[in-house]
């Protein structure tokens, strides 16, 4: 069935992180549900285009840009997991 996945991120340091990127490779048996990617509740496209998200070849990538000290958020998407 389809399941939600949430990945939290946080900059615990006292320095700004520049060009932060989250890569989430999906296991081979898991299939990403097209159009389900969000960053802090805002929809992202699956294509490598003008927004922060991209899903290609079983890899979910979100470019967070610069993260101020103490900043945090979440990346969510849905995936289909085969039943046993």
C-alpha positions in Angstrom: 0.0 0.0 0.0 0.8 3.7 -0.1 2.6 5.1 2.9 3.7 8.6 3.9 7.4 9.4 4.6 8.6 12.4 6.5 12.2 13.5 6.8 13.0 16.2 9.3 16.0 18.5 8.9 17.6 20.9 11.3 20.7 23.1 11.5 21.9 22.6 15.1 25.0 24.7 14.6 25.6 28.4 15.2 26.7 28.8 11.5 24.6 29.2 8.4 24.8 26.1 6.2 25.1 27.0 2.6 23.6 25.1 -0.3 22.1 22.4 1.9 20.7 19.4 0.0 18.8 16.3 1.2 19.1 13.1 -0.8 16.8 10.2 0.0 17.5 7.1 -2.1 14.5 4.8 -2.1 14.9 1.0 -1.8 14.5 -0.8 -5.2 11.1 -2.3 -4.1 9.6 1.1 -3.1 7.9 3.2 -5.7 7.6 7.0 -5.2 4.0 8.3 -5.7 4.2 11.0 -8.4 3.3 14.5 -7.3 3.4 13.9 -3.6 6.6 15.7 -2.6 6.3 18.7 -0.2 8.8 21.0 1.6 7.4 22.5 4.8 3.9 21.9 3.5 4.3 23.4 0.1 4.1 21.2 -3.0 7.2 20.7 -5.1 7.3 19.3 -8.6 9.0 16.0 -9.4 11.0 17.5 -12.3 14.4 19.1 -12.2 13.1 22.6 -12.7 12.8 25.9 -10.9 11.7 24.6 -7.5 13.7 22.8 -4.8 12.5 19.3 -5.5 13.4 16.5 -7.9 12.6 12.8 -8.1 14.6 10.7 -10.5 15.8 7.2 -10.7 14.5 6.3 -7.3 16.1 9.3 -5.6 14.2 12.1 -3.8 16.3 15.3 -3.8 15.4 18.6 -2.1 17.7 21.6 -2.3 17.2 23.5 0.9 19.6 26.4 0.0 21.0 28.3 3.0 19.9 27.2 6.4 20.2 29.8 9.3 21.4 28.6 12.7 18.6 26.7 14.5 16.3 26.5 11.4 14.4 23.3 10.8 11.7 21.9 8.6 10.3 18.8 7.0 10.2 17.0 3.6 7.3 14.7 3.0 6.3 12.3 0.2 4.3 9.2 -0.4 5.6 5.8 -1.6 4.1 2.5 -2.5 5.4 -0.5 -0.7 4.6 -3.9 -2.0 2.6 -6.3 0.3 4.2 -9.6 1.2 
